[in-house]
Amino acid sequence: MPNLTELAAYCDKRTRSAAFKDAPGAFNGLQVANDGRVTRIGAAVDAGLVPFRHAVAAGVDFLIVHHGMYWDMPRPLTGAAHARVAALIGGNCALYSSHLPLDSHPKLGNNALLARQLGLRPRRGFLPNDGGDIGCIATCRLSRAQLRRKLESLYPRVIAIEFGPANPAEVAFCSGSGNGAMPALLSSGAATLVTGELREEWFNVAQEQGLNLYLCGHYATEVHGVRALAAELSAKFGLPWEFIATENPL
């Protein structure tokens, strides 16, 4: 039976987590330990009391998340913060977090998987980071109308802002928040972006610069990486896995 140290080390190496410059609160890697035994893997987008309780109820003892527990730390372990930790420790459930490393990865990353969902192959990166480009750009063989229809078939809510080319030559991908990607998009040569969410002011920029922007939901565009990593761990270590959904509409 594989142990916690083996699984965490594999995730660290596979995602190259130490190479990335991330927000301090991301704290990529093992965030909460258990007693060392792992029998069932879980994947969730967010750390939170509800996904933790669902994971424990499902028998998960190694939970992978994209958004970890420590974004607003340090703070006292009281109230909701205590309840989160207590749910994990009481359920003997370890927590592993991977943020930018799991956006960037060429096989397991959210952005590469977003592109491949549409039948597109990433050709180059954008949004450089010490560990590698976070986003990716794919050559597009779809018309704008086809691209929109495909996205609408994959995601429950798509906001389409279409002032760019009717037949985009390239599509850029940035899962989650696309606000930091917009300056890079403007200098990349691509005029179409698939992302999760954007601030209101980018609508005017899209009008002025002739861009296509597709907003598919922060949560919805970041389910892919944790699922892919959990599935790979399952295959390598012979453990069952499941996705812990929270039906987040944002």
N, C-alpha and C positions, 0 to 999 in steps of 0.2 A: 504494500500500500504506500503510495507516495505521501510525503509529509509536507507540512507548510513551507519549510525552508526551501525544498526543491521547487515547489510551484512558484513561490515568490521570486526565486533566483531565475527561473526560466522566463517569467514575465519581464523581469528587469532586462535580461539579455535580449529577448525577442523584440522588445519595444525600444531598446537603446535609451532607456529612461534617463540615465546619467548624462547623456550628451545634450539634453534640451535645456534651454533657458526658459523657465516657466514662471508664472506668478508664484511668489513665495508660499501663498496659501494652498497652491495645488498639491504640494507635498507628494509627488509621484512615488509610488511604491507601496510597501506594506504599511498601512496606517494603524491597524489594530490586529494583534495576534490572537490566536486561540491556543488550545493545548498542544498543537502540533499535528494533530490528525486531520486529514482531509478525506471526506467520503463523497461529497457532492459539491459541484461548482455552480455558482449563480452569477448572473450578469444583470446589471441595472445601470441606468443612466446616472442617477443621482443618489448620493448618500442622504438618508432621511429616515425618520422613525418608521413610517409606513413601509417603505421597501425593506427595511431591516426586519420588521416583524413578519412580513410576508416570506422573506428568505428563511428565517428561522423556522417558521411553520412548515416550510417545504423541505426542511432538513438540510439546507445549504450550510456548509461550514467554511466555504471560501467564496466570498462575494467580490466580484470585480465591478468597479464603478468608474464612470468617466469624470464626474464631479465629486471630489472627495469631501471629507468632513471639516477641513481646517481653513476654509476660505476666510472666515471671520475670527479666527483664533489669534492670540490666546484670549479666552474668556472663562469665567468660572464654570465649572461643571455642575450647573444647577439648571432647573427647568428643562427645556427641550434638549439642551446640550447633554445633560446628564441622562435623560431618557434614551437618547440615541446610543450612547456608550453602554448603558445598562442593557439595552436590547441585544447588542452584539455580545457582550461578555456573558450575559445570562444564557444566551443561546449558543455559546461556544463558536461564534461565527467570526472568522477573520475577515478583514476588509483590505482590499488592494485597489489603489486608485491609479488611473493612467489618463492624463489630460492631453496636453499637446503631443506627446509621443504616439497617442492613439488617434490623433487627427492626421498625423503626418505619414504614418507607416504605408509603404507602397502596396502591401498586400492586405493588411488587417485594418488600415486606417479608414476613418469615416469618409474622407474625401475621395480616396481611390474607389471605395465601394459605392459612393454616390454616383461617380462617373460610370462604373461598370453596370450599375442598375439600369442605366439608360442605353447600354450597349456601346458606350464610348470608352476609349482607352486613353488614360493619362499620357500626355506626351512631354510635358514640362511642368516645373513647379513654379509657385509664386508664394509670397509671404515667407521670406527667408528667416531661419532661426539657426542658432548654433548647431543644433542637431540635424538640420535639414529643412527643406521647404515644408511649411505647414499645409498650404493649399496646393491644388494641382489644376492644370489646364489641359483639356482634351480637344483634339480635332473633332469637329462636329459634322455629322452626315445627315442631321435632321433639320428640317425647317423649324422656324420658331413655333409654328402651330403644332407640329408633331412633338416638339420638345415639351410644350405646355401640356398637351394631352397625356403624354407619358407620365409627367410629374403628377398630374391630377389623378391618374390611375394608381399611383404609388402612395400618395400622401392624402390624408383626410382634408387638409386645408392648404390651398396654394394661393398666395397673393402674387399676381402677375403684373409687373410694371413693364410695359413694352414700348420703348421708344427707340430701340436699336434695330439692327438689320433683320429683315424677314428670313434670311438664310445665314445664320451666324457661322463663321468659319471656325470659331473656337468657343468653348464654354469653360469658364472658370468655376471651381468648386471650393467653398469654404463652409463647413458645417457649423452649426450653432450660431453664434453672433458673427455677422459679416461686417460690422462697423469698422474694425481694424483692417479688413481686406479691401475696402473701397479705394483708398489711395493707391494701393498696389495694383488693383484692377485697372485704374485709369492710366497707369504707366506700363501695363503689360501688353497692350495691343489687343486684348480680348474685350469684347463689348457686351458680353453676356455672363451673368453670374447666377449660380444656384447656391443659395445659402439658407440659413434658418430664420434669421430675423435681422431687421435694420431699423435704425432711428428714422424718424419722420423726415428729416432734412435731406436724406438721400434721394427722395422722390424728385426734388427740383434739380438735383445734379443729374439724375437719369434723363430728365427732359432736356437739359442743356447740353449734355454730352452724348446723347443718343445711345442709351444703354438699355439692355433687357435685364431685369432683375426678377428672380423667382424666389419667393420667401416661403419655405415649406415647413417651418416650425423648428425652433431651437431643439426641443426634445426629440422630435421625429427624425431629424437629420443626424442625431448622435446615438441612435440605438445600434448602429451597424458595427462599430469597432468593438464594443464590449461583447457583443454576440460572437463576432469572429474570433476574438481571443479566447473566449470561453470554449467555443467549439474546437479550436485547435488544442487547447489543454485537455479537453475531454478525449480527443483522439490519441494524443500522445501518452497520457497517463492512465487511460482506461477508466475514466470516471464519468458518471452521468452529469449533465448540466441542464439548466433551464434559465429562461429569461424572466426576470421579475418586472413586470410591467406596472406602471403607476397611472396610466391614462392621462398623462400631463398634456393639456391642450396648447401649451405655450411654446 
